[in-house]
Amino acid sequence: MVMRKRIVLLFVMMAVTVAAVAQAPKVQVVDKVVAVVGKNIILQSDIESQYVQYRMQGNYEGNSSAMRCAILEELMFQKLMLNQAEMDSLNVTDNEVEMEMNRRISDLLGRAGSQEKLESIFNKTMSEIKDELRRLVKEKCLQDQVRADILKSVVVTPAEVRAFFNNIPADSIPMVDEQYEIMQIVKRPPVSIDEKLAVKDQLYQIRKRILDGESSFSTMAILYSEDPGSATKGGELGFTGRGEFAPEFEMVAFNLRDGEISEVVETQFGFHIIQLIERRGDYVNCRHILLTAKVPVEALEQAQHELDSAAQLIRNGDMTFEEACLKFSDDDSKTNGGYIGSPMGGNRISLQDIRELEQYPSFGEFKNLAFVISKLGVETVSDPLPMVTNDNKDAFRLVMVKKKIPAHKANLNDDYALIQSWALNQKNQEVISNWIRNKAKKAFVRIDEDYRDCDFQFEWEK
């Protein structure tokens, strides 16, 4: 199952996120066109940016010339898919691009911690970061459509999975990391009406001060807004399309006049007042001030007490964890026994995967989970643990390791789903390779003389 590093890199690069590539430091090169595929060009700077990024990540070892050749070949594949998208008249809406771009920006801000830190990492302003991501996201969306069409009918049968596994030499069967099946019971205390009214009143007072001319909207956003992504910018969100805001927020924002300040608006994230800066068709640039109603300490204490009782019932054998989950949990996971599903699919997850997910605010349920799990024995119920849910609400939960699967060599009995994914991935690569061979023969491709000696996997230029 050993593959040449050049081939591995070619397909690994297909999964690299736009954000990771964009974070490569600026590289000062004398730019030139090094390849043309259809109507699409590849610049020397495109290769150098990815080359630096791969060296930083340690994803590739070997000769620098061979690595640049592999990067160029992957970029030619990407441009070949763009060429196919143009031929097939595929399209991606501005709204889809903006939604994906903003999602990536949100994740990047969460990882960086602040806009200033993010701009420092990219060595660009936020506007420049968005412009670059917007272009790359649009290209990737089109490429994804082409790739999905290429692979739409690819499946692997059980016989193919067995044949794939049986063809792996015994000394090359990979190890599977230690994995866990984890269950939880979550109590989400409701925010009191009094707390909501207090927050709404505070926002109305802020709004009145702005309207009375005591302070500007942007100043009040810096002072009071609880949205870390926009507060430092005076609450400004930048031009954003339909479908990217919470529905309640969007309905108000798109009906404001320039400079107008809304009444208080409630969304799943809290309470807002919104000021429209400018509207351009289906895009608006707004400022907002966000305040959230906090769960009262008494309600959190009550949730903790209820989970203490549930834990005691489970420990005494009066109730199974699954039964307690159905009775006490406020989380959607109660319908499947309380299992914390892996974003990669299934209920098994490794500590390393959990630690990686902990970095993302949108995966709040994994925050601090790795430390807890590493200390728990199998079938041992934790004490009530404070947590912040994926929608940024305070809560408590019980956690139990239902099953611990030791690190082991992969086998069909225990790891069929994993081996099936390997087999499918190999088959996908074979289908993609055949598609490239066929399309490269028909497409207009020109490669700069500096790269004519590359040992490409595919025949690109006659």
NUVO-210198 format. One record per residue (C-alpha): residue number from 1; residue in one letter; x, z, y. Coordinates in nm, 3 decimals. Each point is the difference from the previous one (the first is absolute). Layout:
BEGIN
{NUM 'A' {X Z Y}}
...
// end
This chain:
BEGIN
{1 'M' {0.000 0.000 0.000}}
{2 'V' {0.308 -0.017 0.222}}
{3 'M' {-0.039 -0.251 0.282}}
{4 'R' {0.260 -0.135 0.240}}
{5 'K' {0.007 0.194 0.328}}
{6 'R' {-0.069 -0.317 0.196}}
{7 'I' {-0.328 -0.056 -0.183}}
{8 'V' {-0.096 0.365 0.032}}
{9 'L' {0.058 -0.010 0.375}}
{10 'L' {-0.206 -0.315 0.034}}
{11 'F' {-0.310 0.174 -0.134}}
{12 'V' {0.067 0.349 0.134}}
{13 'M' {0.004 -0.146 0.350}}
{14 'M' {-0.356 -0.122 -0.048}}
{15 'A' {-0.116 0.361 0.010}}
{16 'V' {0.207 0.116 0.299}}
{17 'T' {-0.228 0.116 0.280}}
{18 'V' {-0.002 -0.175 0.333}}
{19 'A' {0.076 0.334 0.161}}
{20 'A' {0.314 0.058 -0.203}}
{21 'V' {0.140 -0.340 0.087}}
{22 'A' {-0.090 0.043 0.365}}
{23 'Q' {0.192 0.326 0.016}}
{24 'A' {0.332 -0.172 -0.059}}
{25 'P' {0.235 0.046 0.297}}
{26 'K' {0.034 -0.285 0.242}}
{27 'V' {0.273 -0.234 -0.120}}
{28 'Q' {0.197 -0.198 0.255}}
{29 'V' {0.059 -0.346 -0.146}}
{30 'V' {0.029 -0.350 0.133}}
{31 'D' {-0.341 -0.115 -0.119}}
{32 'K' {-0.072 -0.331 -0.161}}
{33 'V' {-0.246 -0.160 -0.239}}
{34 'V' {0.136 0.034 -0.354}}
{35 'A' {-0.295 -0.145 -0.190}}
{36 'V' {-0.323 -0.190 0.052}}
{37 'V' {-0.292 0.014 -0.245}}
{38 'G' {-0.285 -0.227 0.104}}
{39 'K' {-0.068 0.088 0.363}}
{40 'N' {0.154 0.346 -0.029}}
{41 'I' {0.355 0.092 0.095}}
{42 'I' {0.233 0.279 -0.110}}
{43 'L' {0.255 0.135 0.246}}
{44 'Q' {0.339 0.151 -0.067}}
{45 'S' {-0.124 0.318 0.173}}
{46 'D' {-0.283 0.027 -0.256}}
{47 'I' {0.258 0.015 -0.278}}
{48 'E' {0.230 0.241 0.183}}
{49 'S' {-0.281 0.247 0.078}}
{50 'Q' {-0.101 0.023 -0.363}}
{51 'Y' {0.362 0.008 -0.115}}
{52 'V' {0.071 0.309 0.214}}
{53 'Q' {-0.322 0.166 -0.116}}
{54 'Y' {0.081 -0.049 -0.369}}
{55 'R' {0.351 0.134 0.047}}
{56 'M' {-0.140 0.307 0.177}}
{57 'Q' {-0.250 0.064 -0.278}}
{58 'G' {0.254 -0.055 -0.276}}
{59 'N' {-0.240 -0.235 -0.177}}
{60 'Y' {0.266 -0.254 -0.090}}
{61 'E' {0.362 0.010 -0.101}}
{62 'G' {0.235 -0.291 -0.014}}
{63 'N' {0.148 -0.290 0.190}}
{64 'S' {-0.133 -0.034 0.356}}
{65 'S' {-0.019 -0.379 -0.024}}
{66 'A' {-0.206 0.017 -0.320}}
{67 'M' {-0.229 0.255 0.161}}
{68 'R' {-0.058 -0.220 0.305}}
{69 'C' {-0.074 -0.291 -0.230}}
{70 'A' {-0.258 0.209 -0.188}}
{71 'I' {-0.160 0.105 0.328}}
{72 'L' {-0.017 -0.362 0.117}}
{73 'E' {-0.163 -0.104 -0.327}}
{74 'E' {-0.268 0.268 0.036}}
{75 'L' {-0.062 -0.106 0.361}}
{76 'M' {-0.036 -0.361 -0.116}}
{77 'F' {-0.256 0.116 -0.255}}
{78 'Q' {-0.192 0.178 0.276}}
{79 'K' {0.007 -0.311 0.220}}
{80 'L' {-0.107 -0.211 -0.298}}
{81 'M' {-0.308 0.222 -0.033}}
{82 'L' {-0.067 -0.036 0.374}}
{83 'N' {0.026 -0.375 -0.044}}
{84 'Q' {-0.254 0.019 -0.283}}
{85 'A' {-0.229 0.215 0.216}}
{86 'E' {0.005 -0.271 0.268}}
{87 'M' {-0.075 -0.271 -0.258}}
{88 'D' {-0.289 0.205 -0.139}}
{89 'S' {-0.128 0.078 0.352}}
{90 'L' {0.016 0.371 -0.071}}
{91 'N' {-0.060 0.230 0.292}}
{92 'V' {0.018 0.364 0.095}}
{93 'T' {-0.205 0.135 0.288}}
{94 'D' {0.155 0.171 0.301}}
{95 'N' {-0.210 0.302 -0.088}}
{96 'E' {0.153 0.022 -0.350}}
{97 'V' {0.349 -0.030 0.146}}
{98 'E' {-0.063 0.265 0.264}}
{99 'M' {-0.151 0.240 -0.253}}
{100 'E' {0.298 -0.032 -0.235}}
{101 'M' {0.251 0.013 0.285}}
{102 'N' {-0.159 0.317 0.140}}
{103 'R' {-0.009 0.156 -0.346}}
{104 'R' {0.373 -0.061 -0.034}}
{105 'I' {0.065 0.132 0.350}}
{106 'S' {-0.200 0.314 -0.084}}
{107 'D' {0.202 0.059 -0.317}}
{108 'L' {0.327 -0.061 0.184}}
{109 'L' {-0.096 0.242 0.276}}
{110 'G' {-0.086 0.260 -0.262}}
{111 'R' {0.338 -0.041 -0.166}}
{112 'A' {0.199 -0.015 0.323}}
{113 'G' {-0.182 0.294 0.159}}
{114 'S' {-0.039 -0.148 0.346}}
{115 'Q' {-0.017 -0.329 0.187}}
{116 'E' {0.336 0.069 0.163}}
{117 'K' {0.167 0.052 -0.338}}
{118 'L' {-0.162 -0.314 -0.139}}
{119 'E' {0.120 -0.207 0.296}}
{120 'S' {0.348 0.141 -0.051}}
{121 'I' {0.000 -0.093 -0.370}}
{122 'F' {-0.112 -0.356 0.076}}
{123 'N' {0.209 -0.024 0.317}}
{124 'K' {-0.310 -0.162 0.155}}
{125 'T' {-0.293 0.098 0.219}}
{126 'M' {-0.336 0.065 -0.165}}
{127 'S' {-0.128 -0.329 0.139}}
{128 'E' {0.296 -0.186 -0.154}}
{129 'I' {-0.047 0.179 -0.331}}
{130 'K' {-0.367 -0.100 -0.009}}
{131 'D' {0.077 -0.362 0.090}}
{132 'E' {0.258 -0.025 -0.279}}
{133 'L' {-0.222 0.170 -0.256}}
{134 'R' {-0.298 -0.212 0.103}}
{135 'R' {0.192 -0.322 -0.078}}
{136 'L' {0.138 0.132 -0.327}}
{137 'V' {-0.335 0.143 -0.109}}
{138 'K' {-0.176 -0.330 0.061}}
{139 'E' {0.258 -0.187 -0.207}}
{140 'K' {-0.019 0.258 -0.276}}
{141 'C' {-0.382 -0.013 -0.009}}
{142 'L' {0.016 -0.376 -0.050}}
{143 'Q' {0.272 0.035 -0.263}}
{144 'D' {-0.207 0.262 -0.181}}
{145 'Q' {-0.294 -0.241 -0.015}}
{146 'V' {0.219 -0.270 -0.152}}
{147 'R' {0.160 0.243 -0.246}}
{148 'A' {-0.343 0.134 -0.101}}
{149 'D' {-0.119 -0.355 -0.066}}
{150 'I' {0.309 -0.074 -0.211}}
{151 'L' {-0.047 0.314 -0.209}}
{152 'K' {-0.380 0.019 -0.008}}
{153 'S' {-0.033 -0.095 -0.366}}
{154 'V' {0.306 0.183 -0.136}}
{155 'V' {-0.082 0.267 -0.258}}
{156 'V' {0.186 0.155 -0.292}}
{157 'T' {-0.164 0.061 -0.335}}
{158 'P' {0.073 0.306 -0.217}}
{159 'A' {0.197 -0.228 -0.231}}
{160 'E' {0.214 -0.117 0.292}}
{161 'V' {0.061 0.360 0.109}}
{162 'R' {0.119 0.091 -0.350}}
{163 'A' {0.216 -0.311 -0.023}}
{164 'F' {0.153 0.074 0.341}}
{165 'F' {0.087 0.356 -0.100}}
{166 'N' {0.131 -0.097 -0.343}}
{167 'N' {0.234 -0.252 0.162}}
{168 'I' {0.173 0.271 0.204}}
{169 'P' {0.326 0.098 -0.175}}
{170 'A' {-0.014 0.361 -0.122}}
{171 'D' {0.289 0.102 0.224}}
{172 'S' {-0.171 -0.156 0.305}}
{173 'I' {-0.338 0.171 -0.023}}
{174 'P' {-0.038 0.172 0.339}}
{175 'M' {-0.056 0.370 0.053}}
{176 'V' {-0.328 0.120 0.150}}
{177 'D' {0.037 0.287 0.248}}
{178 'E' {-0.167 0.333 -0.068}}
{179 'Q' {-0.363 -0.033 0.104}}
{180 'Y' {-0.290 0.232 0.071}}
{181 'E' {-0.378 -0.008 -0.025}}
{182 'I' {-0.119 0.218 0.289}}
{183 'M' {-0.347 0.137 0.075}}
{184 'Q' {-0.136 0.161 0.315}}
{185 'I' {-0.302 0.188 0.134}}
{186 'V' {-0.037 -0.045 0.375}}
{187 'K' {-0.206 0.207 0.243}}
{188 'R' {-0.061 -0.171 0.334}}
{189 'P' {-0.149 0.258 0.238}}
{190 'P' {-0.238 -0.158 0.250}}
{191 'V' {0.068 0.015 0.371}}
{192 'S' {-0.254 0.225 0.171}}
{193 'I' {-0.251 -0.134 0.250}}
{194 'D' {0.134 0.244 0.259}}
{195 'E' {0.352 -0.138 -0.040}}
{196 'K' {-0.123 -0.358 0.036}}
{197 'L' {-0.198 0.088 0.311}}
{198 'A' {0.302 0.176 0.150}}
{199 'V' {0.220 -0.307 -0.055}}
{200 'K' {-0.264 -0.233 0.143}}
{201 'D' {-0.035 0.225 0.305}}
{202 'Q' {0.378 -0.003 0.049}}
{203 'L' {-0.002 -0.380 -0.007}}
{204 'Y' {-0.286 -0.016 0.248}}
{205 'Q' {0.198 0.225 0.234}}
{206 'I' {0.304 -0.227 -0.035}}
{207 'R' {-0.221 -0.303 0.067}}
{208 'K' {-0.148 0.165 0.311}}
{209 'R' {0.346 0.076 0.140}}
{210 'I' {0.099 -0.364 -0.044}}
{211 'L' {-0.320 -0.131 0.160}}
{212 'D' {0.039 0.248 0.288}}
{213 'G' {0.348 -0.136 0.068}}
{214 'E' {0.184 0.322 -0.087}}
{215 'S' {0.222 -0.180 -0.250}}
{216 'S' {0.043 -0.339 -0.165}}
{217 'F' {-0.117 -0.083 -0.351}}
{218 'S' {0.356 -0.064 -0.118}}
{219 'T' {0.125 0.335 0.134}}
{220 'M' {-0.281 0.189 -0.171}}
{221 'A' {0.072 -0.188 -0.326}}
{222 'I' {0.365 0.107 0.015}}
{223 'L' {-0.104 0.360 0.063}}
{224 'Y' {-0.291 0.039 -0.242}}
{225 'S' {-0.036 -0.283 -0.255}}
{226 'E' {0.065 0.093 -0.363}}
{227 'D' {0.078 -0.359 -0.102}}
{228 'P' {0.382 0.004 -0.034}}
{229 'G' {0.019 -0.378 -0.018}}
{230 'S' {-0.154 -0.060 0.344}}
{231 'A' {0.023 0.326 0.199}}
{232 'T' {0.356 -0.067 0.118}}
{233 'K' {-0.117 -0.340 0.129}}
{234 'G' {-0.281 0.150 0.204}}
{235 'G' {-0.248 -0.062 -0.279}}
{236 'E' {0.050 -0.378 0.003}}
{237 'L' {-0.066 -0.172 -0.334}}
{238 'G' {0.103 -0.357 0.085}}
{239 'F' {-0.204 -0.312 -0.064}}
{240 'T' {-0.196 0.051 -0.319}}
{241 'G' {-0.258 -0.219 -0.174}}
{242 'R' {-0.336 0.071 -0.157}}
{243 'G' {-0.001 0.184 -0.329}}
{244 'E' {0.307 0.208 0.079}}
{245 'F' {-0.168 0.300 0.161}}
{246 'A' {-0.246 0.245 -0.153}}
{247 'P' {-0.345 -0.163 0.031}}
{248 'E' {-0.127 0.255 0.253}}
{249 'F' {0.311 -0.042 0.214}}
{250 'E' {-0.014 -0.381 -0.017}}
{251 'M' {-0.368 -0.020 0.097}}
{252 'V' {0.070 0.193 0.321}}
{253 'A' {0.337 -0.157 0.084}}
{254 'F' {-0.130 -0.357 -0.015}}
{255 'N' {-0.292 0.081 0.228}}
{256 'L' {0.194 0.161 0.285}}
{257 'R' {0.084 -0.171 0.328}}
{258 'D' {0.358 -0.014 0.127}}
{259 'G' {0.100 0.348 0.117}}
{260 'E' {-0.321 0.162 -0.125}}
{261 'I' {0.024 0.333 -0.184}}
{262 'S' {-0.231 0.066 -0.293}}
{263 'E' {-0.204 0.304 -0.086}}
{264 'V' {0.136 0.214 -0.285}}
{265 'V' {0.015 -0.196 -0.328}}
{266 'E' {0.020 0.164 -0.344}}
{267 'T' {0.185 -0.167 -0.289}}
{268 'Q' {0.144 0.123 -0.329}}
{269 'F' {0.321 0.079 0.190}}
{270 'G' {-0.159 0.224 0.263}}
{271 'F' {-0.143 -0.041 0.351}}
{272 'H' {0.115 -0.260 0.252}}
{273 'I' {-0.051 -0.120 0.352}}
{274 'I' {0.100 -0.363 0.050}}
{275 'Q' {0.103 -0.202 0.303}}
{276 'L' {0.005 -0.379 -0.018}}
{277 'I' {0.311 -0.147 0.162}}
{278 'E' {-0.068 -0.367 -0.074}}
{279 'R' {-0.196 -0.222 -0.236}}
{280 'R' {0.109 -0.343 -0.120}}
{281 'G' {-0.263 -0.157 -0.224}}
{282 'D' {-0.010 0.198 -0.323}}
{283 'Y' {0.291 0.223 0.103}}
{284 'V' {-0.002 0.310 0.218}}
{285 'N' {0.273 0.215 0.146}}
{286 'C' {-0.123 0.359 0.033}}
{287 'R' {0.118 0.346 0.080}}
{288 'H' {-0.150 0.295 -0.181}}
{289 'I' {0.027 0.377 -0.013}}
{290 'L' {-0.055 0.154 -0.343}}
{291 'L' {-0.089 0.362 -0.065}}
{292 'T' {-0.076 0.134 -0.345}}
{293 'A' {-0.229 0.286 -0.094}}
{294 'K' {0.195 0.252 -0.204}}
{295 'V' {-0.130 0.169 -0.312}}
{296 'P' {-0.056 0.368 0.086}}
{297 'V' {0.242 0.245 -0.157}}
{298 'E' {-0.295 0.181 -0.157}}
{299 'A' {-0.113 -0.319 -0.177}}
{300 'L' {0.351 -0.061 -0.135}}
{301 'E' {0.015 0.360 -0.123}}
{302 'Q' {-0.336 -0.049 -0.172}}
{303 'A' {0.126 -0.318 -0.170}}
{304 'Q' {0.309 0.187 -0.115}}
{305 'H' {-0.214 0.282 -0.138}}
{306 'E' {-0.228 -0.242 -0.192}}
{307 'L' {0.302 -0.170 -0.157}}
{308 'D' {0.146 0.338 -0.094}}
{309 'S' {-0.321 0.067 -0.190}}
{310 'A' {0.008 -0.343 -0.164}}
{311 'A' {0.362 0.049 -0.106}}
{312 'Q' {-0.088 0.334 -0.160}}
{313 'L' {-0.289 -0.155 -0.193}}
{314 'I' {0.234 -0.268 -0.137}}
{315 'R' {0.275 0.249 -0.089}}
{316 'N' {-0.249 0.225 -0.178}}
{317 'G' {-0.128 -0.291 -0.207}}
{318 'D' {-0.351 0.028 0.145}}
{319 'M' {0.017 -0.357 0.133}}
{320 'T' {0.218 -0.303 -0.058}}
{321 'F' {0.182 -0.157 0.293}}
{322 'E' {-0.228 -0.303 -0.030}}
{323 'E' {-0.313 0.219 0.012}}
{324 'A' {0.134 0.192 0.299}}
{325 'C' {0.083 -0.327 0.170}}
{326 'L' {-0.359 -0.120 -0.031}}
{327 'K' {-0.134 0.330 0.132}}
{328 'F' {0.242 0.078 0.283}}
{329 'S' {0.183 -0.312 0.116}}
{330 'D' {-0.097 -0.186 0.316}}
{331 'D' {0.230 -0.293 -0.079}}
{332 'D' {-0.095 -0.339 -0.147}}
{333 'S' {0.244 0.064 -0.286}}
{334 'K' {-0.254 0.243 -0.150}}
{335 'T' {-0.173 -0.298 -0.164}}
{336 'N' {0.304 -0.072 -0.218}}
{337 'G' {0.085 0.358 -0.089}}
{338 'G' {0.206 0.063 0.311}}
{339 'Y' {0.291 -0.225 -0.096}}
{340 'I' {0.226 -0.104 0.286}}
{341 'G' {0.032 -0.373 -0.056}}
{342 'S' {0.325 -0.181 0.056}}
{343 'P' {-0.011 -0.274 0.267}}
{344 'M' {0.181 -0.211 -0.257}}
{345 'G' {-0.291 0.040 -0.242}}
{346 'G' {-0.092 0.251 -0.269}}
{347 'N' {0.028 0.379 0.002}}
{348 'R' {0.371 0.036 -0.080}}
{349 'I' {0.253 0.039 0.277}}
{350 'S' {0.365 0.106 0.027}}
{351 'L' {0.144 0.256 0.241}}
{352 'Q' {0.205 -0.275 0.160}}
{353 'D' {-0.314 -0.202 0.073}}
{354 'I' {-0.167 0.310 0.146}}
{355 'R' {0.299 0.068 0.225}}
{356 'E' {-0.012 -0.355 0.131}}
{357 'L' {-0.375 0.022 0.067}}
{358 'E' {0.047 0.329 0.187}}
{359 'Q' {0.160 -0.198 0.283}}
{360 'Y' {-0.323 -0.184 0.082}}
{361 'P' {-0.273 0.172 0.206}}
{362 'S' {-0.265 -0.213 -0.169}}
{363 'F' {0.084 0.170 -0.333}}
{364 'G' {-0.063 0.354 0.119}}
{365 'E' {-0.099 0.129 -0.345}}
{366 'F' {0.360 -0.050 -0.119}}
{367 'K' {0.153 0.207 0.282}}
{368 'N' {0.203 0.292 -0.144}}
{369 'L' {-0.137 -0.084 -0.346}}
{370 'A' {0.338 -0.068 -0.162}}
{371 'F' {0.125 0.353 0.071}}
{372 'V' {-0.318 0.157 -0.140}}
{373 'I' {0.000 -0.214 -0.315}}
{374 'S' {0.366 0.068 -0.073}}
{375 'K' {-0.079 0.374 -0.015}}
{376 'L' {-0.321 -0.017 -0.208}}
{377 'G' {-0.016 0.017 -0.375}}
{378 'V' {-0.236 -0.222 -0.197}}
{379 'E' {-0.365 0.123 0.006}}
{380 'T' {0.096 0.257 0.265}}
{381 'V' {-0.231 0.023 0.299}}
{382 'S' {0.161 0.045 0.340}}
{383 'D' {-0.110 0.247 0.262}}
{384 'P' {-0.209 -0.152 0.284}}
{385 'L' {0.228 -0.224 0.204}}
{386 'P' {-0.054 -0.116 0.359}}
{387 'M' {-0.005 -0.376 0.043}}
{388 'V' {-0.082 -0.269 0.250}}
{389 'T' {-0.230 -0.270 -0.137}}
{390 'N' {0.054 -0.374 0.042}}
{391 'D' {-0.236 0.006 0.299}}
{392 'N' {0.204 0.279 0.164}}
{393 'K' {-0.233 0.291 -0.074}}
{394 'D' {0.113 0.352 -0.098}}
{395 'A' {-0.098 0.101 -0.352}}
{396 'F' {0.104 0.207 -0.303}}
{397 'R' {0.045 -0.105 -0.361}}
{398 'L' {0.090 0.112 -0.349}}
{399 'V' {0.245 -0.215 -0.196}}
{400 'M' {0.067 -0.014 -0.372}}
{401 'V' {0.242 -0.205 -0.208}}
{402 'K' {-0.220 -0.127 -0.280}}
{403 'K' {0.280 -0.174 -0.183}}
{404 'K' {0.374 -0.043 0.037}}
{405 'I' {0.153 -0.305 -0.159}}
{406 'P' {0.378 0.043 -0.048}}
{407 'A' {0.240 -0.279 0.090}}
{408 'H' {0.029 -0.232 -0.298}}
{409 'K' {0.077 -0.349 -0.112}}
{410 'A' {-0.300 -0.224 0.054}}
{411 'N' {-0.220 -0.056 -0.304}}
{412 'L' {-0.325 -0.184 -0.064}}
{413 'N' {-0.197 0.311 -0.097}}
{414 'D' {0.067 0.205 0.312}}
{415 'D' {0.079 -0.265 0.258}}
{416 'Y' {-0.215 -0.299 -0.084}}
{417 'A' {-0.133 -0.041 0.357}}
{418 'L' {0.352 0.012 0.141}}
{419 'I' {0.136 -0.249 -0.253}}
{420 'Q' {-0.302 -0.223 0.062}}
{421 'S' {0.092 -0.006 0.370}}
{422 'W' {0.359 -0.097 -0.090}}
{423 'A' {-0.122 -0.280 -0.223}}
{424 'L' {-0.241 -0.124 0.266}}
{425 'N' {0.276 0.010 0.261}}
{426 'Q' {0.226 -0.209 -0.220}}
{427 'K' {-0.277 -0.252 -0.061}}
{428 'N' {-0.075 -0.012 0.373}}
{429 'Q' {0.367 -0.073 0.069}}
{430 'E' {-0.004 -0.284 -0.253}}
{431 'V' {-0.311 -0.152 0.161}}
{432 'I' {0.151 0.035 0.349}}
{433 'S' {0.324 -0.160 -0.119}}
{434 'N' {-0.185 -0.298 -0.144}}
{435 'W' {-0.197 -0.037 0.324}}
{436 'I' {0.320 0.002 0.206}}
{437 'R' {0.164 -0.262 -0.223}}
{438 'N' {-0.302 -0.226 0.033}}
{439 'K' {-0.054 0.040 0.376}}
{440 'A' {0.367 -0.011 0.097}}
{441 'K' {0.023 -0.350 -0.147}}
{442 'K' {-0.278 -0.123 0.230}}
{443 'A' {0.065 0.192 0.322}}
{444 'F' {0.226 -0.112 0.284}}
{445 'V' {0.301 0.234 -0.027}}
{446 'R' {0.327 -0.015 0.193}}
{447 'I' {0.281 0.256 -0.031}}
{448 'D' {0.295 0.047 0.235}}
{449 'E' {0.342 -0.100 -0.130}}
{450 'D' {0.117 0.363 0.011}}
{451 'Y' {-0.245 0.075 -0.281}}
{452 'R' {0.034 -0.316 -0.209}}
{453 'D' {0.231 0.175 -0.247}}
{454 'C' {-0.249 0.279 -0.078}}
{455 'D' {-0.078 0.043 -0.368}}
{456 'F' {-0.377 -0.006 0.050}}
{457 'Q' {-0.236 0.084 -0.283}}
{458 'F' {-0.216 -0.300 0.089}}
{459 'E' {0.073 -0.360 0.096}}
{460 'W' {-0.103 -0.012 0.366}}
{461 'E' {0.160 -0.310 0.144}}
{462 'K' {0.052 -0.339 -0.151}}
// end
